[in-house]
Amino acid sequence: MTQFDLFVATRASHAALLPVVLIASFINEARPAPIINIG
């Protein structure tokens, strides 16, 4: 696997995860209490 293949795979995985992150952040904003409480 070349650096370019790794770059493309990373970009593809980020593009696939982006909607999940947006939905998770939207749900987190919609709720008064945070889903993930750090600290």
Legacy VTK file of the C-alpha trace (Angstrom):
# vtk DataFile Version 3.0
C-alpha trace
ASCII
DATASET POLYDATA
POINTS 39 float
0.000 0.000 0.000
1.450 3.325 -1.018
1.149 6.635 0.765
-1.459 7.735 -1.764
-3.579 4.631 -1.129
-3.387 5.273 2.594
-4.334 8.907 2.048
-7.360 7.947 -0.064
-8.456 5.329 2.482
-8.131 7.844 5.300
-10.121 10.445 3.409
-12.806 7.875 2.601
-13.105 6.824 6.234
-13.322 10.453 7.336
-16.032 11.114 4.756
-17.932 8.084 6.046
-17.595 9.185 9.671
-18.561 12.805 9.070
-22.364 12.249 9.046
-22.055 10.148 12.212
-20.167 12.918 13.977
-22.673 15.530 12.828
-25.636 13.460 14.028
-23.924 12.737 17.337
-23.166 16.426 17.890
-26.733 17.340 16.919
-28.149 14.872 19.457
-25.703 16.171 22.045
-26.854 19.744 21.416
-30.517 18.752 21.546
-30.210 17.206 24.993
-29.740 19.323 28.121
-27.240 16.842 29.582
-24.123 15.838 27.660
-23.950 12.239 26.495
-20.223 12.002 27.130
-19.152 13.620 30.377
-15.391 14.041 30.565
-13.991 14.739 34.007
LINES 1 40
39 0 1 2 3 4 5 6 7 8 9 10 11 12 13 14 15 16 17 18 19 20 21 22 23 24 25 26 27 28 29 30 31 32 33 34 35 36 37 38
